[in-house]
Amino acid sequence: MASKSAEIRPVIHLRSTAGTVFTYTTTKNRRNTPDRLELMKFDPVAGKRVLFRETR
């Protein structure tokens, strides 16, 4: 049985939109951000800051 915190804060993967296969792994709070997450982060393969989108 999953714990209650795992249901509220699932592990998500953020994939780069620069066309590289680089991903970040993080958690998010489903109650505060029910939509898909989009963050500007550094992509070391591209060598610059790009938009990372949540994948499921």
PyMOL Python script that loads the backbone (N, CA, C, O; Angstrom):
from pymol import cmd

cmd.read_pdbstr("""\
ATOM      1  N   MET A   1       0.842  -1.184   0.000  1.00  0.00           N
ATOM      2  CA  MET A   1       0.000   0.000   0.000  1.00  0.00           C
ATOM      3  C   MET A   1       0.882   1.239   0.000  1.00  0.00           C
ATOM      4  O   MET A   1       1.803   1.341   0.810  1.00  0.00           O
ATOM      5  N   ALA A   2       0.615   2.170  -0.887  1.00  0.00           N
ATOM      6  CA  ALA A   2       1.411   3.383  -0.995  1.00  0.00           C
ATOM      7  C   ALA A   2       1.117   4.315   0.171  1.00  0.00           C
ATOM      8  O   ALA A   2      -0.007   4.397   0.668  1.00  0.00           O
ATOM      9  N   SER A   3       2.154   5.005   0.583  1.00  0.00           N
ATOM     10  CA  SER A   3       1.947   5.955   1.677  1.00  0.00           C
ATOM     11  C   SER A   3       1.206   7.178   1.169  1.00  0.00           C
ATOM     12  O   SER A   3       1.169   7.438  -0.034  1.00  0.00           O
ATOM     13  N   LYS A   4       0.627   7.914   2.074  1.00  0.00           N
ATOM     14  CA  LYS A   4      -0.164   9.077   1.693  1.00  0.00           C
ATOM     15  C   LYS A   4       0.692  10.165   1.056  1.00  0.00           C
ATOM     16  O   LYS A   4       0.232  10.870   0.157  1.00  0.00           O
ATOM     17  N   SER A   5       1.952  10.308   1.520  1.00  0.00           N
ATOM     18  CA  SER A   5       2.822  11.336   0.946  1.00  0.00           C
ATOM     19  C   SER A   5       3.211  11.000  -0.489  1.00  0.00           C
ATOM     20  O   SER A   5       3.436  11.907  -1.290  1.00  0.00           O
ATOM     21  N   ALA A   6       3.295   9.720  -0.826  1.00  0.00           N
ATOM     22  CA  ALA A   6       3.627   9.336  -2.200  1.00  0.00           C
ATOM     23  C   ALA A   6       2.489   9.667  -3.155  1.00  0.00           C
ATOM     24  O   ALA A   6       2.727   9.930  -4.334  1.00  0.00           O
ATOM     25  N   GLU A   7       1.256   9.657  -2.659  1.00  0.00           N
ATOM     26  CA  GLU A   7       0.121  10.013  -3.509  1.00  0.00           C
ATOM     27  C   GLU A   7       0.075  11.514  -3.761  1.00  0.00           C
ATOM     28  O   GLU A   7      -0.312  11.950  -4.845  1.00  0.00           O
ATOM     29  N   ILE A   8       0.465  12.304  -2.771  1.00  0.00           N
ATOM     30  CA  ILE A   8       0.416  13.759  -2.902  1.00  0.00           C
ATOM     31  C   ILE A   8       1.637  14.292  -3.660  1.00  0.00           C
ATOM     32  O   ILE A   8       1.512  15.222  -4.458  1.00  0.00           O
ATOM     33  N   ARG A   9       2.826  13.701  -3.413  1.00  0.00           N
ATOM     34  CA  ARG A   9       4.061  14.165  -4.039  1.00  0.00           C
ATOM     35  C   ARG A   9       4.669  13.061  -4.909  1.00  0.00           C
ATOM     36  O   ARG A   9       5.607  12.390  -4.479  1.00  0.00           O
ATOM     37  N   PRO A  10       4.149  12.861  -6.128  1.00  0.00           N
ATOM     38  CA  PRO A  10       4.700  11.810  -6.987  1.00  0.00           C
ATOM     39  C   PRO A  10       6.036  12.235  -7.598  1.00  0.00           C
ATOM     40  O   PRO A  10       6.323  13.424  -7.738  1.00  0.00           O
ATOM     41  N   VAL A  11       6.843  11.241  -7.956  1.00  0.00           N
ATOM     42  CA  VAL A  11       8.105  11.488  -8.652  1.00  0.00           C
ATOM     43  C   VAL A  11       7.782  11.743 -10.115  1.00  0.00           C
ATOM     44  O   VAL A  11       7.052  10.970 -10.736  1.00  0.00           O
ATOM     45  N   ILE A  12       8.324  12.828 -10.670  1.00  0.00           N
ATOM     46  CA  ILE A  12       8.082  13.168 -12.078  1.00  0.00           C
ATOM     47  C   ILE A  12       9.409  13.334 -12.789  1.00  0.00           C
ATOM     48  O   ILE A  12      10.446  13.523 -12.153  1.00  0.00           O
ATOM     49  N   HIS A  13       9.375  13.264 -14.111  1.00  0.00           N
ATOM     50  CA  HIS A  13      10.562  13.457 -14.939  1.00  0.00           C
ATOM     51  C   HIS A  13      10.349  14.687 -15.795  1.00  0.00           C
ATOM     52  O   HIS A  13       9.292  14.853 -16.403  1.00  0.00           O
ATOM     53  N   LEU A  14      11.353  15.550 -15.844  1.00  0.00           N
ATOM     54  CA  LEU A  14      11.317  16.747 -16.678  1.00  0.00           C
ATOM     55  C   LEU A  14      12.227  16.505 -17.874  1.00  0.00           C
ATOM     56  O   LEU A  14      13.427  16.298 -17.698  1.00  0.00           O
ATOM     57  N   ARG A  15      11.682  16.526 -19.081  1.00  0.00           N
ATOM     58  CA  ARG A  15      12.456  16.269 -20.294  1.00  0.00           C
ATOM     59  C   ARG A  15      12.728  17.565 -21.039  1.00  0.00           C
ATOM     60  O   ARG A  15      11.857  18.430 -21.131  1.00  0.00           O
ATOM     61  N   SER A  16      13.923  17.699 -21.566  1.00  0.00           N
ATOM     62  CA  SER A  16      14.348  18.893 -22.285  1.00  0.00           C
ATOM     63  C   SER A  16      13.588  19.049 -23.597  1.00  0.00           C
ATOM     64  O   SER A  16      13.317  18.066 -24.287  1.00  0.00           O
ATOM     65  N   THR A  17      13.243  20.299 -23.938  1.00  0.00           N
ATOM     66  CA  THR A  17      12.584  20.574 -25.215  1.00  0.00           C
ATOM     67  C   THR A  17      13.591  20.940 -26.297  1.00  0.00           C
ATOM     68  O   THR A  17      13.203  21.265 -27.419  1.00  0.00           O
ATOM     69  N   ALA A  18      14.892  20.890 -25.969  1.00  0.00           N
ATOM     70  CA  ALA A  18      15.927  21.241 -26.939  1.00  0.00           C
ATOM     71  C   ALA A  18      16.240  20.092 -27.893  1.00  0.00           C
ATOM     72  O   ALA A  18      17.089  20.243 -28.771  1.00  0.00           O
ATOM     73  N   GLY A  19      15.576  18.952 -27.741  1.00  0.00           N
ATOM     74  CA  GLY A  19      15.820  17.830 -28.628  1.00  0.00           C
ATOM     75  C   GLY A  19      16.853  16.854 -28.078  1.00  0.00           C
ATOM     76  O   GLY A  19      17.140  15.841 -28.715  1.00  0.00           O
ATOM     77  N   THR A  20      17.411  17.137 -26.918  1.00  0.00           N
ATOM     78  CA  THR A  20      18.345  16.207 -26.291  1.00  0.00           C
ATOM     79  C   THR A  20      17.540  15.224 -25.452  1.00  0.00           C
ATOM     80  O   THR A  20      16.339  15.414 -25.259  1.00  0.00           O
ATOM     81  N   VAL A  21      18.174  14.199 -24.964  1.00  0.00           N
ATOM     82  CA  VAL A  21      17.477  13.201 -24.153  1.00  0.00           C
ATOM     83  C   VAL A  21      17.719  13.422 -22.663  1.00  0.00           C
ATOM     84  O   VAL A  21      17.455  12.530 -21.857  1.00  0.00           O
ATOM     85  N   PHE A  22      18.210  14.578 -22.296  1.00  0.00           N
ATOM     86  CA  PHE A  22      18.532  14.860 -20.896  1.00  0.00           C
ATOM     87  C   PHE A  22      17.249  15.087 -20.102  1.00  0.00           C
ATOM     88  O   PHE A  22      16.331  15.766 -20.562  1.00  0.00           O
ATOM     89  N   THR A  23      17.199  14.501 -18.886  1.00  0.00           N
ATOM     90  CA  THR A  23      16.038  14.650 -18.021  1.00  0.00           C
ATOM     91  C   THR A  23      16.471  14.975 -16.605  1.00  0.00           C
ATOM     92  O   THR A  23      17.567  14.609 -16.179  1.00  0.00           O
ATOM     93  N   TYR A  24      15.605  15.662 -15.882  1.00  0.00           N
ATOM     94  CA  TYR A  24      15.742  15.882 -14.452  1.00  0.00           C
ATOM     95  C   TYR A  24      14.641  15.076 -13.773  1.00  0.00           C
ATOM     96  O   TYR A  24      13.567  14.883 -14.344  1.00  0.00           O
ATOM     97  N   THR A  25      14.904  14.607 -12.561  1.00  0.00           N
ATOM     98  CA  THR A  25      13.907  13.890 -11.767  1.00  0.00           C
ATOM     99  C   THR A  25      13.630  14.700 -10.515  1.00  0.00           C
ATOM    100  O   THR A  25      14.560  15.132  -9.834  1.00  0.00           O
ATOM    101  N   THR A  26      12.362  14.907 -10.209  1.00  0.00           N
ATOM    102  CA  THR A  26      11.977  15.689  -9.043  1.00  0.00           C
ATOM    103  C   THR A  26      10.605  15.217  -8.566  1.00  0.00           C
ATOM    104  O   THR A  26      10.029  14.290  -9.135  1.00  0.00           O
ATOM    105  N   THR A  27      10.092  15.856  -7.529  1.00  0.00           N
ATOM    106  CA  THR A  27       8.738  15.582  -7.059  1.00  0.00           C
ATOM    107  C   THR A  27       7.929  16.854  -7.146  1.00  0.00           C
ATOM    108  O   THR A  27       8.481  17.954  -7.184  1.00  0.00           O
ATOM    109  N   LYS A  28       6.622  16.701  -7.177  1.00  0.00           N
ATOM    110  CA  LYS A  28       5.757  17.875  -7.175  1.00  0.00           C
ATOM    111  C   LYS A  28       4.549  17.607  -6.305  1.00  0.00           C
ATOM    112  O   LYS A  28       4.181  16.455  -6.077  1.00  0.00           O
ATOM    113  N   ASN A  29       3.934  18.666  -5.822  1.00  0.00           N
ATOM    114  CA  ASN A  29       2.747  18.563  -5.006  1.00  0.00           C
ATOM    115  C   ASN A  29       1.531  18.641  -5.924  1.00  0.00           C
ATOM    116  O   ASN A  29       1.300  19.670  -6.559  1.00  0.00           O
ATOM    117  N   ARG A  30       0.759  17.569  -5.996  1.00  0.00           N
ATOM    118  CA  ARG A  30      -0.406  17.538  -6.896  1.00  0.00           C
ATOM    119  C   ARG A  30      -1.493  18.516  -6.483  1.00  0.00           C
ATOM    120  O   ARG A  30      -2.233  19.011  -7.333  1.00  0.00           O
ATOM    121  N   ARG A  31      -1.601  18.799  -5.204  1.00  0.00           N
ATOM    122  CA  ARG A  31      -2.648  19.722  -4.755  1.00  0.00           C
ATOM    123  C   ARG A  31      -2.364  21.149  -5.205  1.00  0.00           C
ATOM    124  O   ARG A  31      -3.286  21.871  -5.584  1.00  0.00           O
ATOM    125  N   ASN A  32      -1.101  21.565  -5.168  1.00  0.00           N
ATOM    126  CA  ASN A  32      -0.747  22.945  -5.543  1.00  0.00           C
ATOM    127  C   ASN A  32      -0.572  23.114  -7.042  1.00  0.00           C
ATOM    128  O   ASN A  32      -0.917  24.165  -7.582  1.00  0.00           O
ATOM    129  N   THR A  33      -0.044  22.103  -7.730  1.00  0.00           N
ATOM    130  CA  THR A  33       0.206  22.195  -9.167  1.00  0.00           C
ATOM    131  C   THR A  33      -0.370  20.971  -9.870  1.00  0.00           C
ATOM    132  O   THR A  33       0.366  20.032 -10.171  1.00  0.00           O
ATOM    133  N   PRO A  34      -1.684  20.968 -10.139  1.00  0.00           N
ATOM    134  CA  PRO A  34      -2.279  19.806 -10.805  1.00  0.00           C
ATOM    135  C   PRO A  34      -1.923  19.711 -12.288  1.00  0.00           C
ATOM    136  O   PRO A  34      -2.002  18.629 -12.871  1.00  0.00           O
ATOM    137  N   ASP A  35      -1.531  20.827 -12.905  1.00  0.00           N
ATOM    138  CA  ASP A  35      -1.171  20.823 -14.317  1.00  0.00           C
ATOM    139  C   ASP A  35       0.257  20.328 -14.490  1.00  0.00           C
ATOM    140  O   ASP A  35       0.990  20.148 -13.518  1.00  0.00           O
ATOM    141  N   ARG A  36       0.638  20.112 -15.741  1.00  0.00           N
ATOM    142  CA  ARG A  36       2.002  19.670 -16.018  1.00  0.00           C
ATOM    143  C   ARG A  36       2.986  20.803 -15.747  1.00  0.00           C
ATOM    144  O   ARG A  36       2.718  21.969 -16.038  1.00  0.00           O
ATOM    145  N   LEU A  37       4.123  20.432 -15.186  1.00  0.00           N
ATOM    146  CA  LEU A  37       5.135  21.387 -14.774  1.00  0.00           C
ATOM    147  C   LEU A  37       6.012  21.777 -15.956  1.00  0.00           C
ATOM    148  O   LEU A  37       6.367  20.923 -16.769  1.00  0.00           O
ATOM    149  N   GLU A  38       6.369  23.065 -16.061  1.00  0.00           N
ATOM    150  CA  GLU A  38       7.305  23.563 -17.069  1.00  0.00           C
ATOM    151  C   GLU A  38       8.282  24.486 -16.361  1.00  0.00           C
ATOM    152  O   GLU A  38       7.879  25.476 -15.751  1.00  0.00           O
ATOM    153  N   LEU A  39       9.577  24.157 -16.444  1.00  0.00           N
ATOM    154  CA  LEU A  39      10.606  24.944 -15.768  1.00  0.00           C
ATOM    155  C   LEU A  39      11.761  25.233 -16.717  1.00  0.00           C
ATOM    156  O   LEU A  39      12.087  24.413 -17.576  1.00  0.00           O
ATOM    157  N   MET A  40      12.381  26.407 -16.558  1.00  0.00           N
ATOM    158  CA  MET A  40      13.608  26.724 -17.280  1.00  0.00           C
ATOM    159  C   MET A  40      14.767  26.186 -16.459  1.00  0.00           C
ATOM    160  O   MET A  40      14.980  26.610 -15.323  1.00  0.00           O
ATOM    161  N   LYS A  41      15.522  25.245 -17.037  1.00  0.00           N
ATOM    162  CA  LYS A  41      16.658  24.646 -16.353  1.00  0.00           C
ATOM    163  C   LYS A  41      17.810  24.542 -17.332  1.00  0.00           C
ATOM    164  O   LYS A  41      17.630  24.697 -18.540  1.00  0.00           O
ATOM    165  N   PHE A  42      19.008  24.274 -16.796  1.00  0.00           N
ATOM    166  CA  PHE A  42      20.200  24.155 -17.631  1.00  0.00           C
ATOM    167  C   PHE A  42      20.283  22.762 -18.228  1.00  0.00           C
ATOM    168  O   PHE A  42      20.174  21.761 -17.519  1.00  0.00           O
ATOM    169  N   ASP A  43      20.477  22.707 -19.531  1.00  0.00           N
ATOM    170  CA  ASP A  43      20.681  21.441 -20.231  1.00  0.00           C
ATOM    171  C   ASP A  43      22.171  21.325 -20.564  1.00  0.00           C
ATOM    172  O   ASP A  43      22.656  22.050 -21.432  1.00  0.00           O
ATOM    173  N   PRO A  44      22.911  20.427 -19.891  1.00  0.00           N
ATOM    174  CA  PRO A  44      24.346  20.338 -20.139  1.00  0.00           C
ATOM    175  C   PRO A  44      24.693  19.813 -21.519  1.00  0.00           C
ATOM    176  O   PRO A  44      25.786  20.088 -22.014  1.00  0.00           O
ATOM    177  N   VAL A  45      23.807  19.070 -22.155  1.00  0.00           N
ATOM    178  CA  VAL A  45      24.068  18.570 -23.505  1.00  0.00           C
ATOM    179  C   VAL A  45      23.976  19.712 -24.507  1.00  0.00           C
ATOM    180  O   VAL A  45      24.814  19.821 -25.403  1.00  0.00           O
ATOM    181  N   ALA A  46      22.961  20.565 -24.363  1.00  0.00           N
ATOM    182  CA  ALA A  46      22.791  21.717 -25.251  1.00  0.00           C
ATOM    183  C   ALA A  46      23.708  22.864 -24.842  1.00  0.00           C
ATOM    184  O   ALA A  46      24.070  23.694 -25.676  1.00  0.00           O
ATOM    185  N   GLY A  47      24.090  22.918 -23.562  1.00  0.00           N
ATOM    186  CA  GLY A  47      24.989  23.965 -23.081  1.00  0.00           C
ATOM    187  C   GLY A  47      24.304  25.287 -22.802  1.00  0.00           C
ATOM    188  O   GLY A  47      24.962  26.327 -22.780  1.00  0.00           O
ATOM    189  N   LYS A  48      22.984  25.271 -22.586  1.00  0.00           N
ATOM    190  CA  LYS A  48      22.261  26.507 -22.301  1.00  0.00           C
ATOM    191  C   LYS A  48      20.998  26.194 -21.522  1.00  0.00           C
ATOM    192  O   LYS A  48      20.645  25.028 -21.347  1.00  0.00           O
ATOM    193  N   ARG A  49      20.320  27.227 -21.055  1.00  0.00           N
ATOM    194  CA  ARG A  49      19.051  27.078 -20.337  1.00  0.00           C
ATOM    195  C   ARG A  49      17.936  26.892 -21.347  1.00  0.00           C
ATOM    196  O   ARG A  49      17.795  27.677 -22.285  1.00  0.00           O
ATOM    197  N   VAL A  50      17.145  25.848 -21.148  1.00  0.00           N
ATOM    198  CA  VAL A  50      16.016  25.556 -22.044  1.00  0.00           C
ATOM    199  C   VAL A  50      14.804  25.180 -21.201  1.00  0.00           C
ATOM    200  O   VAL A  50      14.917  24.966 -19.994  1.00  0.00           O
ATOM    201  N   LEU A  51      13.663  25.103 -21.837  1.00  0.00           N
ATOM    202  CA  LEU A  51      12.432  24.736 -21.164  1.00  0.00           C
ATOM    203  C   LEU A  51      12.371  23.223 -20.973  1.00  0.00           C
ATOM    204  O   LEU A  51      12.600  22.465 -21.915  1.00  0.00           O
ATOM    205  N   PHE A  52      12.065  22.786 -19.759  1.00  0.00           N
ATOM    206  CA  PHE A  52      11.886  21.376 -19.449  1.00  0.00           C
ATOM    207  C   PHE A  52      10.417  21.165 -19.127  1.00  0.00           C
ATOM    208  O   PHE A  52       9.837  21.914 -18.341  1.00  0.00           O
ATOM    209  N   ARG A  53       9.805  20.139 -19.737  1.00  0.00           N
ATOM    210  CA  ARG A  53       8.387  19.846 -19.517  1.00  0.00           C
ATOM    211  C   ARG A  53       8.235  18.499 -18.833  1.00  0.00           C
ATOM    212  O   ARG A  53       9.043  17.589 -19.018  1.00  0.00           O
ATOM    213  N   GLU A  54       7.184  18.395 -18.042  1.00  0.00           N
ATOM    214  CA  GLU A  54       6.896  17.158 -17.315  1.00  0.00           C
ATOM    215  C   GLU A  54       6.417  16.068 -18.279  1.00  0.00           C
ATOM    216  O   GLU A  54       5.569  16.307 -19.139  1.00  0.00           O
ATOM    217  N   THR A  55       6.976  14.875 -18.117  1.00  0.00           N
ATOM    218  CA  THR A  55       6.510  13.715 -18.854  1.00  0.00           C
ATOM    219  C   THR A  55       5.989  12.696 -17.867  1.00  0.00           C
ATOM    220  O   THR A  55       6.384  12.702 -16.701  1.00  0.00           O
ATOM    221  N   ARG A  56       5.111  11.826 -18.316  1.00  0.00           N
ATOM    222  CA  ARG A  56       4.520  10.845 -17.424  1.00  0.00           C
ATOM    223  C   ARG A  56       4.844   9.449 -17.881  1.00  0.00           C
ATOM    224  O   ARG A  56       4.427   8.479 -17.248  1.00  0.00           O
TER     225      ARG A  56
END
""", "prot")
cmd.dss("prot")
cmd.show_as("cartoon", "prot")
cmd.util.cbc("prot")
cmd.orient("prot")
